[in-house]
Amino acid sequence: MYPWFLLGLLGISIPVIIHLLELRKPQRILFTNTAFIKEVELVTMRRNRLQSLLILLARMLAIVALVLVFCQPFISADEKGSVGQIDTAVLVDNTFSMQAVGNTQAPLLESAVDEAKAVGGDLGSGNRIAFVNSNGAYFAPEAYRAKLDELKLSAQASVSQLLGSATERAQSNSSLYVISDFQKSGLGDGQLKDLGKGQRVVLAPISPKQQGNIYVDSLWLDDAFVRIKTNVGLYVRLRNGGNLAVSSCPVKVFLGNRQVGAFQVSIEPGKTVTSEVQVQLMDDKLMTGRVVTEDRPVTFDNAYYFTLRPAAAIRILEIGVEPVARQLYGNEPLFSYSFSSAQQVDYGDMRRANMVLLNEVSGVSAGLREGLLGVVKRGGTVVVVSSPLTKDRVAYENLFRDLGIGRAQWNASDATPELREVAMPNSSDPFFREVFGAQNRTVTLPRVAPVLRWSRTGNDVLRMRDGDSYLANFTRGAGQIFVFSAPFAKEYSDFVTHAFFVPVMYRMAMLSYRDEQLPAYRLTQDAVTLKIPMLADANQADEASFRLVQDSLTLIPAQRVVGQDVRLEVPVGMNQAGFYQVQQKGKLVTTLAFNQDKRESELAAYSAEELRQIVGPNNPNVRVLDGGIAGSQIAQLRAEQTGQPLWRYFLLLALICLLAEALLVRFGAKQRAATKATALT
């Protein structure tokens, strides 16, 4: 592979010169009786000459062997092609699951890098190798090994995405080496079965040792309305993604720099445990938090980041003749209440409202219908209390049609209102969660006189005793519509003065609240959608005006602004879990918490035998290797594909020659000493 090193064979002249210099001209010494001495000298000189020739030969062979080691000779493979002619690509799994420890007690990523180096170990300097982790770029062997040494754990792309990218760029005469732990949560059977359609694929699994791994699976609050200086239950679901049980794992919960909870968990493999911690916000500012688990050796998921902030006031807009709900919502700081007549509707307030109460409005105009439809489309809630007047029925029919809740059936216009009792609601209905106490007592129910009924296209929240619906709920997209079948006027209902009025109206208002910012996000999700009120001024929504900032790192995500909604795509280079500030023109908008993909915490992986079963016997282009040490299996495969390297054998020959030289010199010196002693006696 490196023929220029053959110039090193000129070094053979060095032992030859040394041998010639050691030859000395014999001196003639006279003795009185030399018969015996001459015979001894003759024998000794013959032995010395043979020994010197053997030492010279050993030295020359050692130099030749060392030169051939640097030349790296090889025997060409029988198959068509030779070293470097086959396009070779390497994919090394550097996702965070590779932090797990393998059977060699080293991290899986370290073992994978050693395996990958074995792929390029037989390539000459004139060859190149494609490194899939670097977008498939080609590198010379030295640069390729340098890239491997620089490889770090990353959340930038999953092994499934890298594998898909590599197969798309595959050529017919190419080989792809995939070195991974082959997580079951990261690779599907279908993707593995589709390998080998256009290229040769070598799967080199690196199996982790048996170990447990505790991580935060999810986190939520028992109340969506977080109030200042009020306890709220923070639920933490922990899961063991490893294959060994973990006992007494310490878990700590922090809000800011203050520890607010600590406990221990013991979890079997594949099981979950949910714990509750009471937390409290002291002011109206956003608070950052962490859940920290203390388990090893997998530590990338030991910290789960989240944010908490007090709930914003729910905006309620009532449209009608008289403000029926003012006392209900106006005295509660949880709500921001406003009233408007049908003739003076502020459509700006309607666009910002979470819930719009349309109370017996006479003559619903086309503009008002369009505004109510807009509230539903953006995820708000519309509550409709129909007018009892016959002349308004057409307008309400058009409203129901626009909202998509079906056609209503009206009672006879000359019918006298007949009050009937509402049936007792189902306490297990999620709408009435925590409304009814544990006491079993008779409850007086409201009496109403419905003026309409509709097809069963929604969910009946409240019903009459005869089965007709009184309050129906319809879901349209992200929004909700509630329709009362009886007006609130005294002739038609006593609901406004009944005890049910407060919890029902509160519940509808609370269901209209949606906090667009979640407590936590994942680095692997595509985008984050936020609702930012300051964007009401369109001039502020400049292109690329939002930044994601973490310490000294500033990222400019792809972004789209529609009204008050901002969609930020998670940048490709965003790999570090933690808190990121959303800034607009240098001003802090909010803070987001990002965590690693929890699929990486699931350590269950395919074995070599399982991979062979998935690939099947009918796919000769895919070969699955057994686990080796330091790339031994890959090196053996490369020898089969590209030829058998011989430099190891020449290195062994050089060592043998040097050992032979040392033995010849040592035993030769002893022989000369013994001969001299014999001569003196």
C-alpha positions as CSV (number, residue, x, y, z in Angstrom):
1,M,0.0,0.0,0.0
2,Y,3.0,2.4,0.6
3,P,5.7,1.3,-1.9
4,W,7.9,4.3,-1.3
5,F,8.9,2.7,2.1
6,L,10.8,0.1,0.1
7,L,13.6,2.6,-0.1
8,G,14.2,1.6,3.5
9,L,15.7,-1.6,2.2
10,L,18.9,0.4,1.8
11,G,19.2,0.0,5.5
12,I,20.4,-3.5,4.9
13,S,23.9,-2.1,4.3
14,I,24.2,-1.0,8.0
15,P,24.6,-4.5,9.5
16,V,26.9,-5.5,6.6
17,I,29.2,-2.5,7.3
18,I,29.1,-3.4,11.0
19,H,30.0,-7.0,10.2
20,L,33.0,-5.9,8.0
21,L,34.3,-3.6,10.7
22,E,34.3,-6.4,13.2
23,L,36.6,-8.5,11.1
24,R,40.2,-8.1,12.5
25,K,43.5,-9.1,10.9
26,P,44.9,-12.1,12.9
27,Q,48.2,-11.6,14.8
28,R,50.9,-14.3,14.9
29,I,51.9,-15.3,18.5
30,L,54.8,-17.7,19.1
31,F,54.6,-20.3,21.9
32,T,57.1,-23.0,23.0
33,N,54.6,-25.7,22.5
34,T,51.8,-24.7,20.0
35,A,50.4,-28.0,18.8
36,F,47.4,-28.0,21.0
37,I,46.7,-24.3,20.9
38,K,46.6,-24.2,17.1
39,E,44.0,-26.9,17.1
40,V,41.8,-25.0,19.5
41,E,42.2,-21.7,17.6
42,L,41.2,-23.3,14.3
43,V,38.0,-24.7,15.8
44,T,37.1,-21.4,17.5
45,M,37.6,-19.3,14.4
46,R,35.3,-21.6,12.4
47,R,32.6,-21.3,15.1
48,N,32.9,-17.5,15.3
49,R,32.6,-17.1,11.5
50,L,29.4,-19.1,11.4
51,Q,28.0,-17.2,14.4
52,S,28.8,-13.8,12.7
53,L,27.1,-14.9,9.5
54,L,24.0,-15.9,11.4
55,I,23.9,-12.6,13.3
56,L,24.3,-10.7,10.1
57,L,21.4,-12.7,8.5
58,A,19.1,-12.1,11.5
59,R,19.9,-8.3,11.4
60,M,19.2,-8.1,7.7
61,L,16.0,-10.0,7.9
62,A,14.8,-7.8,10.8
63,I,15.4,-4.7,8.7
64,V,13.6,-6.2,5.7
65,A,10.6,-7.2,7.9
66,L,10.4,-3.7,9.5
67,V,10.5,-2.0,6.1
68,L,7.7,-4.3,4.9
69,V,5.6,-3.5,8.0
70,F,5.6,0.2,6.9
71,C,4.8,-0.8,3.3
72,Q,1.7,-2.7,4.5
73,P,1.6,-5.5,1.9
74,F,-1.6,-7.4,1.4
75,I,-3.0,-10.3,-0.6
76,S,-5.8,-9.2,-3.0
77,A,-9.3,-10.6,-2.4
78,D,-10.7,-13.1,-4.8
79,E,-13.8,-11.0,-5.5
80,K,-13.8,-8.4,-8.2
81,G,-12.3,-5.1,-7.1
82,S,-9.5,-4.1,-4.8
83,V,-8.9,-1.9,-1.9
84,G,-10.4,1.5,-2.3
85,Q,-12.4,0.8,-5.4
86,I,-15.6,0.1,-3.5
87,D,-17.4,3.2,-2.2
88,T,-17.4,2.8,1.6
89,A,-19.6,4.8,4.0
90,V,-19.7,4.6,7.8
91,L,-22.5,5.6,10.1
92,V,-21.7,5.8,13.8
93,D,-24.6,6.1,16.2
94,N,-23.7,9.1,18.5
95,T,-27.1,9.6,20.1
96,F,-27.3,9.8,23.8
97,S,-28.1,6.2,24.4
98,M,-24.5,5.5,23.4
99,Q,-23.5,6.9,26.8
100,A,-24.4,3.5,28.3
101,V,-21.6,1.2,29.3
102,G,-20.8,-1.9,27.2
103,N,-19.3,-5.2,28.1
104,T,-15.8,-3.8,28.0
105,Q,-16.8,-1.3,30.8
106,A,-16.2,1.6,28.3
107,P,-19.0,3.8,26.9
108,L,-20.7,2.5,23.8
109,L,-19.6,5.5,21.8
110,E,-16.0,4.8,22.6
111,S,-16.3,1.2,21.4
112,A,-18.2,2.4,18.3
113,V,-15.4,4.8,17.4
114,D,-12.9,1.9,17.7
115,E,-15.0,-0.2,15.4
116,A,-15.3,2.6,12.9
117,K,-11.5,3.1,12.8
118,A,-11.2,-0.6,11.8
119,V,-13.2,0.2,8.7
120,G,-10.6,2.8,7.5
121,G,-7.6,1.0,8.8
122,D,-6.9,-0.9,5.5
123,L,-7.3,2.1,3.2
124,G,-4.3,3.8,1.6
125,S,-3.7,7.6,1.7
126,G,-5.1,8.0,-1.8
127,N,-8.5,6.5,-0.9
128,R,-11.5,8.3,0.7
129,I,-14.3,7.2,3.0
130,A,-17.8,8.7,3.4
131,F,-18.7,9.7,6.9
132,V,-22.5,9.8,7.2
133,N,-22.4,11.7,10.5
134,S,-20.8,14.6,8.6
135,N,-23.6,14.8,6.0
136,G,-21.9,12.1,4.0
137,A,-18.8,14.0,3.2
138,Y,-15.7,12.1,2.0
139,F,-12.5,12.1,3.9
140,A,-9.0,10.7,3.5
141,P,-8.1,8.0,6.1
142,E,-6.2,10.4,8.4
143,A,-9.0,13.1,8.3
144,Y,-11.6,10.4,8.7
145,R,-9.9,9.1,11.9
146,A,-9.6,12.7,13.1
147,K,-13.4,13.2,12.6
148,L,-14.0,10.0,14.6
149,D,-11.9,11.4,17.5
150,E,-14.0,14.6,17.4
151,L,-17.3,12.7,17.5
152,K,-19.5,13.6,20.5
153,L,-22.9,12.6,21.8
154,S,-25.5,14.7,20.1
155,A,-29.3,15.0,19.7
156,Q,-29.0,16.6,16.3
157,A,-30.3,13.5,14.4
158,S,-31.4,10.1,15.3
159,V,-29.8,6.9,14.0
160,S,-33.1,6.3,12.0
161,Q,-32.7,9.7,10.3
162,L,-29.0,9.1,9.5
163,L,-29.8,5.7,8.2
164,G,-32.5,7.0,5.9
165,S,-30.2,9.7,4.6
166,A,-27.4,7.2,4.0
167,T,-29.7,4.8,2.0
168,E,-31.0,7.6,-0.1
169,R,-27.5,8.5,-1.3
170,A,-26.5,4.8,-1.7
171,Q,-24.8,3.7,-4.9
172,S,-25.0,0.2,-6.5
173,N,-21.2,-0.5,-5.8
174,S,-21.0,0.7,-2.2
175,S,-20.8,-0.6,1.3
176,L,-22.4,1.0,4.3
177,Y,-21.2,0.1,7.8
178,V,-23.8,0.9,10.6
179,I,-22.2,0.8,14.1
180,S,-24.9,1.3,16.7
181,D,-26.5,-0.1,19.8
182,F,-29.7,-0.6,17.6
183,Q,-32.2,0.7,20.2
184,K,-35.6,-0.8,19.8
185,S,-37.2,2.5,20.5
186,G,-35.2,4.2,17.7
187,L,-35.4,1.7,14.9
188,G,-38.4,-0.1,13.5
189,D,-38.5,-3.5,11.9
190,G,-39.7,-2.0,8.6
191,Q,-36.7,0.2,8.2
192,L,-34.3,-2.7,9.0
193,K,-36.1,-4.9,6.5
194,D,-35.7,-2.3,3.7
195,L,-31.9,-2.2,4.0
196,G,-29.7,-3.7,1.3
197,K,-31.8,-2.5,-1.6
198,G,-29.1,-0.9,-3.7
199,Q,-26.0,-1.3,-1.6
200,R,-24.2,-3.7,0.7
201,V,-24.9,-3.0,4.4
202,V,-23.0,-4.3,7.4
203,L,-24.7,-4.0,10.8
204,A,-22.2,-4.0,13.7
205,P,-24.2,-4.0,16.9
206,I,-22.6,-2.9,20.2
207,S,-24.6,-4.3,23.0
208,P,-24.8,-2.5,26.3
209,K,-24.4,-4.4,29.6
210,Q,-27.3,-5.0,31.9
211,Q,-28.1,-1.8,33.7
212,G,-31.0,0.3,35.0
213,N,-31.8,3.9,34.0
214,I,-34.2,6.2,35.8
215,Y,-35.5,9.2,33.9
216,V,-38.5,11.6,34.0
217,D,-41.1,10.3,31.6
218,S,-43.6,13.2,32.0
219,L,-44.6,16.0,34.3
220,W,-47.9,17.8,34.9
221,L,-49.9,19.9,37.3
222,D,-53.1,18.9,39.0
223,D,-54.6,22.3,38.2
224,A,-54.1,24.3,35.0
225,F,-54.7,27.5,36.9
226,V,-51.5,28.2,38.9
227,R,-52.1,31.0,41.4
228,I,-49.6,33.1,43.3
229,K,-48.9,31.8,46.8
230,T,-51.2,28.9,46.4
231,N,-50.1,25.2,46.6
232,V,-50.4,23.2,43.4
233,G,-49.6,19.6,43.0
234,L,-46.7,18.8,40.7
235,Y,-46.8,15.2,39.5
236,V,-43.6,13.6,38.3
237,R,-43.8,10.3,36.5
238,L,-40.5,8.4,36.6
239,R,-39.6,5.3,34.4
240,N,-36.9,2.7,34.4
241,G,-35.7,2.5,30.8
242,G,-33.0,-0.1,31.6
243,N,-33.1,-3.8,32.1
244,L,-32.1,-4.0,35.7
245,A,-34.2,-2.9,38.7
246,V,-33.1,0.3,40.5
247,S,-33.7,0.6,44.2
248,S,-33.6,3.8,46.4
249,C,-32.8,6.2,43.6
250,P,-32.7,9.8,45.0
251,V,-34.9,12.3,43.3
252,K,-34.8,16.1,44.0
253,V,-37.1,18.8,42.7
254,F,-35.9,22.4,42.4
255,L,-37.7,25.7,41.7
256,G,-35.1,28.2,40.8
257,N,-32.2,27.5,43.2
258,R,-34.5,26.4,46.0
259,Q,-35.1,22.7,46.7
260,V,-38.8,22.1,47.1
261,G,-39.0,18.3,47.3
262,A,-36.9,15.2,47.7
263,F,-37.8,11.5,47.7
264,Q,-36.5,8.1,46.7
265,V,-37.9,5.6,44.2
266,S,-37.4,1.9,43.4
267,I,-38.6,0.9,40.0
268,E,-38.5,-2.4,38.1
269,P,-37.4,-2.5,34.4
270,G,-40.0,-1.0,32.1
271,K,-42.2,0.2,35.0
272,T,-43.2,3.7,36.1
273,V,-43.8,5.4,39.4
274,T,-45.7,8.7,39.9
275,S,-44.9,11.0,42.8
276,E,-46.5,14.3,43.8
277,V,-44.7,17.3,45.2
278,Q,-46.6,20.4,46.4
279,V,-45.0,23.6,44.9
280,Q,-45.9,27.3,45.2
281,L,-45.1,30.4,43.1
282,M,-44.3,33.5,45.2
283,D,-44.8,36.1,42.5
284,D,-46.2,36.5,39.0
285,K,-42.9,35.8,37.2
286,L,-42.0,32.7,35.3
287,M,-40.1,30.2,37.4
288,T,-37.6,27.6,36.1
289,G,-37.5,24.2,37.6
290,R,-35.6,20.9,37.5
291,V,-36.2,17.3,38.5
292,V,-32.8,15.7,39.2
293,T,-32.3,11.9,39.5
294,E,-29.0,10.4,40.7
295,D,-28.3,7.3,38.8
296,R,-25.3,6.1,36.8
297,P,-23.7,5.4,34.4
298,V,-26.3,6.9,32.0
299,T,-26.4,10.5,33.2
300,F,-27.6,12.6,30.2
301,D,-31.2,12.3,31.3
302,N,-30.5,12.9,35.0
303,A,-32.0,16.4,34.9
304,Y,-35.4,17.2,33.5
305,Y,-36.1,20.9,32.9
306,F,-39.5,22.7,33.2
307,T,-41.0,26.1,33.6
308,L,-44.0,27.3,35.7
309,R,-45.8,30.6,35.6
310,P,-49.1,31.9,37.0
311,A,-52.1,31.4,34.8
312,A,-53.1,34.5,32.8
313,A,-56.6,36.0,33.4
314,I,-59.3,34.3,31.3
315,R,-60.8,36.9,29.1
316,I,-64.6,36.7,29.1
317,L,-66.7,38.8,26.7
318,E,-70.5,38.9,27.2
319,I,-72.7,40.2,24.3
320,G,-76.3,40.8,25.1
321,V,-78.9,43.3,26.4
322,E,-78.0,43.1,30.1
323,P,-74.8,41.9,31.8
324,V,-76.0,38.6,33.4
325,A,-72.5,37.3,34.2
326,R,-70.8,40.5,35.4
327,Q,-71.2,39.7,39.1
328,L,-70.1,36.1,38.4
329,Y,-66.9,36.9,36.6
330,G,-66.2,40.5,37.5
331,N,-65.4,39.9,41.2
332,E,-63.0,37.0,40.6
333,P,-59.3,37.9,39.8
334,L,-59.0,34.8,37.7
335,F,-61.2,36.4,35.0
336,S,-61.1,39.5,33.0
337,Y,-64.7,40.3,32.2
338,S,-66.1,42.8,29.7
339,F,-69.6,43.5,28.4
340,S,-70.8,44.8,25.0
341,S,-74.1,45.2,23.3
342,A,-74.8,43.6,20.0
343,Q,-74.7,47.0,18.3
344,Q,-71.4,48.1,19.8
345,V,-69.3,44.9,19.7
346,D,-65.5,45.5,19.9
347,Y,-64.2,42.9,17.5
348,G,-60.6,43.5,18.9
349,D,-61.8,42.3,22.3
350,M,-63.5,39.4,20.6
351,R,-60.3,38.3,18.9
352,R,-58.5,38.4,22.3
353,A,-61.3,36.7,24.3
354,N,-61.1,33.1,25.6
355,M,-64.8,32.8,25.9
356,V,-67.7,34.8,24.3
357,L,-71.2,34.6,25.9
358,L,-73.9,35.4,23.4
359,N,-76.9,36.0,25.7
360,E,-80.3,36.4,24.0
361,V,-79.1,38.7,21.3
362,S,-81.8,39.8,18.9
363,G,-80.8,39.7,15.3
364,V,-77.3,38.1,15.0
365,S,-75.6,39.9,12.2
366,A,-73.3,38.4,9.6
367,G,-70.3,40.2,11.0
368,L,-71.1,38.9,14.5
369,R,-71.4,35.4,13.1
370,E,-68.1,35.7,11.4
371,G,-66.4,36.9,14.6
372,L,-67.9,34.1,16.7
373,L,-66.6,31.6,14.1
374,G,-63.2,33.1,14.3
375,V,-63.2,32.6,18.1
376,V,-63.9,28.9,17.6
377,K,-61.3,28.4,14.9
378,R,-58.5,29.8,17.1
379,G,-59.5,27.4,19.9
380,G,-61.8,29.7,22.0
381,T,-65.2,28.9,23.4
382,V,-68.6,30.3,22.4
383,V,-71.6,30.0,24.7
384,V,-75.0,30.6,23.0
385,V,-78.2,31.4,24.9
386,S,-80.9,31.6,22.2
387,S,-83.4,34.5,22.1
388,P,-87.1,33.5,22.8
389,L,-88.4,35.8,20.0
390,T,-89.7,34.1,16.9
391,K,-88.3,36.7,14.6
392,D,-84.7,35.8,15.7
393,R,-85.0,32.2,14.9
394,V,-83.6,32.5,11.3
395,A,-80.6,34.5,12.5
396,Y,-79.8,31.7,15.1
397,E,-80.4,29.0,12.4
398,N,-77.7,30.8,10.3
399,L,-75.4,31.0,13.3
400,F,-75.8,27.3,14.1
401,R,-75.1,26.5,10.4
402,D,-71.9,28.6,10.3
403,L,-70.7,27.0,13.5
404,G,-71.4,23.5,12.1
405,I,-73.6,22.2,15.0
406,G,-76.6,21.1,12.9
407,R,-80.1,22.2,12.4
408,A,-82.2,23.1,15.5
409,Q,-85.9,22.3,15.9
410,W,-87.9,25.1,17.5
411,N,-91.0,24.8,19.7
412,A,-94.3,26.3,18.5
413,S,-94.1,30.1,18.6
414,D,-97.4,30.4,20.5
415,A,-96.6,27.9,23.1
416,T,-96.6,29.0,26.7
417,P,-93.4,28.4,28.6
418,E,-93.7,25.4,30.8
419,L,-90.9,25.0,33.4
420,R,-89.6,21.5,33.8
421,E,-86.9,20.2,36.1
422,V,-83.4,19.5,34.9
423,A,-82.1,16.0,35.6
424,M,-79.3,15.3,38.1
425,P,-76.0,15.4,36.2
426,N,-73.6,12.5,36.2
427,S,-70.9,13.2,38.8
428,S,-68.4,11.1,36.9
429,D,-68.7,13.4,33.9
430,P,-65.3,15.2,33.5
431,F,-67.2,18.5,33.2
432,F,-68.4,18.2,36.8
433,R,-65.1,17.0,38.2
434,E,-64.8,18.1,41.9
435,V,-68.1,20.0,41.7
436,F,-70.1,17.6,43.8
437,G,-69.1,16.9,47.4
438,A,-69.1,13.5,49.1
439,Q,-72.4,14.1,50.9
440,N,-75.4,12.1,49.7
441,R,-78.3,14.5,50.0
442,T,-81.3,15.7,48.0
443,V,-80.4,18.5,45.6
444,T,-82.9,21.0,44.3
445,L,-82.4,21.3,40.5
446,P,-83.1,24.2,38.2
447,R,-86.4,24.4,36.2
448,V,-86.3,25.6,32.6
449,A,-88.6,25.8,29.6
450,P,-86.6,24.8,26.4
451,V,-87.5,26.6,23.2
452,L,-85.4,24.4,20.8
453,R,-83.9,21.0,20.5
454,W,-81.2,19.7,18.0
455,S,-79.9,16.5,16.6
456,R,-77.6,14.4,18.8
457,T,-74.4,15.7,17.3
458,G,-72.8,16.8,20.6
459,N,-72.3,15.9,24.2
460,D,-75.2,16.6,26.6
461,V,-73.8,18.3,29.7
462,L,-77.2,18.8,31.3
463,R,-80.4,17.0,30.4
464,M,-84.1,17.3,31.2
465,R,-85.7,14.5,33.0
466,D,-87.5,13.5,29.8
467,G,-84.2,13.1,28.0
468,D,-84.1,16.3,26.1
469,S,-80.9,18.3,26.2
470,Y,-80.6,21.5,28.2
471,L,-76.9,22.3,27.8
472,A,-75.1,20.7,24.9
473,N,-71.4,20.8,24.1
474,F,-70.0,20.7,20.5
475,T,-66.3,20.4,19.6
476,R,-65.2,22.0,16.4
477,G,-61.5,21.8,15.7
478,A,-59.6,23.3,18.7
479,G,-62.7,25.3,19.8
480,Q,-65.8,24.4,21.7
481,I,-69.5,25.5,21.5
482,F,-72.0,25.4,24.3
483,V,-75.7,25.9,23.6
484,F,-78.5,26.4,26.1
485,S,-81.9,25.2,24.9
486,A,-83.7,27.7,27.2
487,P,-83.2,31.5,27.5
488,F,-82.0,33.0,30.8
489,A,-85.1,35.1,31.1
490,K,-87.2,34.5,34.2
491,E,-90.1,33.3,32.2
492,Y,-88.0,30.5,30.7
493,S,-85.5,29.6,33.5
494,D,-84.4,30.0,37.1
495,F,-80.9,28.8,36.2
496,V,-79.3,32.2,36.7
497,T,-80.4,32.2,40.4
498,H,-79.7,28.5,41.0
499,A,-76.6,27.1,42.7
500,F,-75.7,25.2,39.5
501,F,-75.2,28.5,37.7
502,V,-71.8,29.3,39.2
503,P,-70.0,26.0,38.8
504,V,-71.3,25.5,35.3
505,M,-70.3,28.9,34.0
506,Y,-67.0,28.7,35.8
507,R,-66.3,25.3,34.2
508,M,-67.1,26.5,30.7
509,A,-64.8,29.5,31.2
510,M,-61.9,27.3,32.5
511,L,-62.3,24.9,29.6
512,S,-61.7,27.9,27.3
513,Y,-58.3,28.6,28.8
514,R,-55.3,27.2,27.0
515,D,-51.7,28.0,27.9
516,E,-49.9,27.8,24.6
517,Q,-46.5,27.4,26.4
518,L,-46.0,24.0,27.8
519,P,-43.9,23.3,30.9
520,A,-41.3,21.4,28.8
521,Y,-40.4,20.6,25.3
522,R,-38.2,18.0,23.5
523,L,-35.1,18.9,21.4
524,T,-36.3,16.4,18.8
525,Q,-39.7,18.0,18.1
526,D,-40.2,20.0,14.9
527,A,-41.5,23.3,16.2
528,V,-42.8,25.3,19.2
529,T,-46.0,27.4,18.9
530,L,-46.4,30.3,21.3
531,K,-49.0,33.0,21.7
532,I,-47.5,36.4,22.3
533,P,-49.9,39.3,22.8
534,M,-47.4,42.0,21.9
535,L,-47.7,40.8,18.3
536,A,-51.0,42.5,18.0
537,D,-48.9,45.3,16.3
538,A,-48.0,43.8,13.0
539,N,-45.0,46.0,12.7
540,Q,-43.3,44.1,15.6
541,A,-43.5,40.8,13.8
542,D,-40.4,41.4,11.6
543,E,-39.0,38.4,9.8
544,A,-36.4,36.5,11.9
545,S,-36.9,38.8,14.8
546,F,-37.0,36.0,17.4
547,R,-33.9,34.4,18.9
548,L,-33.3,31.5,21.1
549,V,-30.5,32.3,23.6
550,Q,-28.7,30.1,26.1
551,D,-25.8,31.7,27.8
552,S,-23.4,32.7,25.0
553,L,-25.2,30.6,22.4
554,T,-27.7,32.5,20.1
555,L,-29.8,30.6,17.5
556,I,-32.1,32.1,14.9
557,P,-34.9,29.6,14.3
558,A,-37.1,29.4,11.2
559,Q,-40.2,31.2,12.3
560,R,-43.7,32.1,11.1
561,V,-45.9,34.7,12.7
562,V,-49.7,34.7,12.2
563,G,-51.5,37.3,14.3
564,Q,-50.5,36.6,17.9
565,D,-49.3,33.1,17.1
566,V,-45.6,32.5,16.6
567,R,-44.3,29.2,15.3
568,L,-40.6,28.6,16.0
569,E,-38.9,25.6,14.4
570,V,-36.3,23.9,16.6
571,P,-32.9,24.6,15.0
572,V,-30.8,21.7,13.8
573,G,-27.7,22.7,15.9
574,M,-29.7,22.9,19.2
575,N,-28.4,19.8,21.1
576,Q,-28.0,21.0,24.7
577,A,-30.9,20.4,27.1
578,G,-31.7,23.3,29.4
579,F,-33.4,26.7,29.4
580,Y,-33.6,28.9,26.3
581,Q,-34.7,32.5,26.3
582,V,-37.0,33.6,23.5
583,Q,-35.9,37.2,22.7
584,Q,-37.3,39.7,20.3
585,K,-35.1,42.7,19.4
586,G,-33.0,42.0,22.5
587,K,-36.0,41.9,24.9
588,L,-37.0,38.8,26.8
589,V,-40.3,37.4,25.7
590,T,-40.4,34.1,27.6
591,T,-38.2,31.2,28.7
592,L,-38.6,27.6,27.3
593,A,-37.4,24.4,28.8
594,F,-36.0,21.7,26.4
595,N,-35.1,18.1,27.3
596,Q,-33.6,15.2,25.4
597,D,-35.8,12.7,23.6
598,K,-37.0,10.2,26.1
599,R,-36.7,7.4,23.6
600,E,-32.9,7.7,24.0
601,S,-33.4,6.7,27.7
602,E,-34.9,3.4,26.7
603,L,-31.8,1.1,26.6
604,A,-33.5,-2.0,25.2
605,A,-31.6,-2.9,22.1
606,Y,-31.6,-5.6,19.3
607,S,-29.1,-8.4,19.7
608,A,-27.2,-9.7,16.6
609,E,-29.5,-12.7,16.5
610,E,-32.6,-10.6,16.6
611,L,-31.2,-8.4,13.8
612,R,-30.6,-11.5,11.6
613,Q,-34.2,-12.6,12.2
614,I,-35.5,-9.2,11.2
615,V,-33.4,-8.9,8.1
616,G,-34.2,-12.5,7.1
617,P,-32.3,-15.1,5.1
618,N,-33.5,-13.6,1.7
619,N,-31.4,-10.4,1.9
620,P,-27.8,-11.3,1.0
621,N,-26.8,-7.7,0.8
622,V,-27.1,-7.2,4.6
623,R,-24.6,-8.8,6.9
624,V,-24.9,-8.8,10.7
625,L,-21.7,-9.1,12.7
626,D,-21.2,-10.5,16.1
627,G,-19.8,-8.3,18.8
628,G,-16.0,-8.2,18.8
629,I,-13.2,-6.4,20.6
630,A,-11.8,-3.2,19.2
631,G,-13.1,-3.7,15.7
632,S,-12.0,-7.3,15.3
633,Q,-15.1,-8.4,13.5
634,I,-15.1,-5.5,11.1
635,A,-11.3,-6.0,10.5
636,Q,-12.0,-9.7,9.6
637,L,-14.8,-8.6,7.3
638,R,-12.7,-6.0,5.6
639,A,-10.0,-8.6,5.0
640,E,-12.6,-10.8,3.3
641,Q,-13.8,-7.9,1.1
642,T,-10.6,-6.0,0.3
643,G,-7.8,-8.5,0.9
644,Q,-5.7,-10.0,3.7
645,P,-3.2,-7.5,5.2
646,L,0.3,-9.0,5.9
647,W,2.0,-6.3,7.9
648,R,1.2,-8.0,11.2
649,Y,3.1,-11.1,10.1
650,F,6.2,-9.1,9.1
651,L,6.1,-7.3,12.4
652,L,6.2,-10.7,14.1
653,L,9.1,-11.8,11.8
654,A,11.0,-8.7,12.8
655,L,10.6,-9.4,16.5
656,I,11.7,-13.1,16.0
657,C,14.8,-12.0,14.1
658,L,15.8,-9.5,16.8
659,L,15.3,-12.2,19.4
660,A,17.4,-14.6,17.4
661,E,20.2,-12.0,17.2
662,A,20.1,-11.5,20.9
663,L,20.3,-15.2,21.6
664,L,23.2,-15.7,19.1
665,V,25.2,-12.9,20.7
666,R,24.6,-14.1,24.2
667,F,25.4,-17.8,23.7
668,G,28.3,-17.0,21.4
669,A,29.9,-15.0,24.2
670,K,29.5,-17.9,26.6
671,Q,31.0,-20.3,24.1
672,R,34.1,-18.1,23.6
673,A,34.6,-17.8,27.3
674,A,34.4,-21.6,27.8
675,T,36.8,-22.2,24.9
676,K,39.4,-19.8,26.4
677,A,39.2,-21.5,29.7
678,T,39.8,-24.9,28.1
679,A,42.8,-23.6,26.3
680,L,44.4,-22.3,29.5
681,T,44.0,-25.6,31.2
